[in-house]
Amino acid sequence: GHAAGLQIEPVRQTAMHAWHVQQGARMVNGGLWRRPHSYPRAGESEFDAANREALNVRSCVGVVDVSTLGKIELQGRDVAEFLNRMYCNRWDTLQVGRCRYGLMLREDGIVLDDGTTSRLADQHYLMTTTTVNAVKVMQNIELLLQNDWPDLEVFATSVTEQWAAAAISGPNARALLSTLLGMDLSNTAFPFLAVAECQLRTASGNIPARLFRMSYSGESAYEVHVPASQGLAMWEAIISAGEPLGIMPYGTEAMSTLRIEKGHVVVGAEADGRTTADDLGMGKLVTAAKWCIGKPLLNRPDLTRPDRWQLVGLTALDGAEMPRAAKLVEDPDSALPNAMLGHVTAWCWSPNLNAWLALDLLAAGRQRHGQTLWAVSPLANAKIRVRVSAPCFIDPDGERLRV
């Protein structure tokens, strides 16, 4: 119609938006939110800025605005049972003060969304979803509770806008937060996947906060959630405390680089509406001892074929740059039509490994680790050799995030 420019769609801004703009961040859209892509310095390209930010996370400490994640409060006596039915992994064993990664399936067995859910009290949980699927997951929860399982005592409330959130990642993350929180952050007192309510010291006084020890970067990391009205105060306190430790804010581009280096999947790229948990290397999350949405249809012949496209990692060879959205073939000079074995879902220059990396969905991918294939992009007139590997390029045993 007549809508154009800023009027064409709603615009959401986090509590720290003005700070990002003042720091020269290039802002991009993400699920109707405005998010920092990177923070270029004078004379620095966005590409160089993102690489600097990604390097700093793994060597010092970085902070990223993750307020846009979907947040849903779940309360009631039957929340654990509800989560067991919604997620493919198990939830009735989750203790108070702990969080867990969860994977949701559609009714046809295809991956719908992923995120974490934390148990804040006996009958009080907080679910986080991907930014892009926050509304879809909330709608699905309401549908299930009102139509399918009205007998369950579960009360769901979307609180995405009520909480501002920051993820602090890197070797110095614990040291930074120790200066702002009056609590023991040692591995014994606050291990990986722990959750606690606390007080965060800011220039204007203490503010209530929720602390989660979880990591999307693969480094030692924490998330801090505070009421949105206190989001800027939290952010400025983190930046101030982190300056002696080499802190840098980082944006979505560096976040993407870090997740590719770790082989973490995202909805829309790897979980593209056609992939199962097993395709993404997470088949073990589908708990055999319980039912969940989508599980009955996972055994359909087409979803268990040995030549399913599976998640793998790719490294560009011969010093070549990874082509954008490339297709994988055995022989780039084969007569047309050249059989496509898979396609690149995400790619980046890794400043931490000094290599072009990619994630790829590849036919019988896990059987092809170590093979050399060709990544071709006719539109870019590019073809390069790539080596197939497991999708995690850095710290595959996850030792860093448990330090």
PyMOL commands that set and color helices and strands:
alter all, ss='L'
color gray80, all
select helices_A, chain A and resi 5-8+17-22+46-59+79-86+134-148+160-162+173-178+228-245+252-262+283-285+295-297+301-303+365-368+378-380+400-402
alter helices_A, ss='H'
color red, helices_A
select strands_A, chain A and resi 26-30+33-38+61-65+70-75+98-105+111-121+124-129+155-158+163-169+195-202+205-212+221-227+247-249+309-316+327-329+342-350+355-363+372-377+382-389
alter strands_A, ss='S'
color yellow, strands_A
deselect
rebuild
show_as cartoon
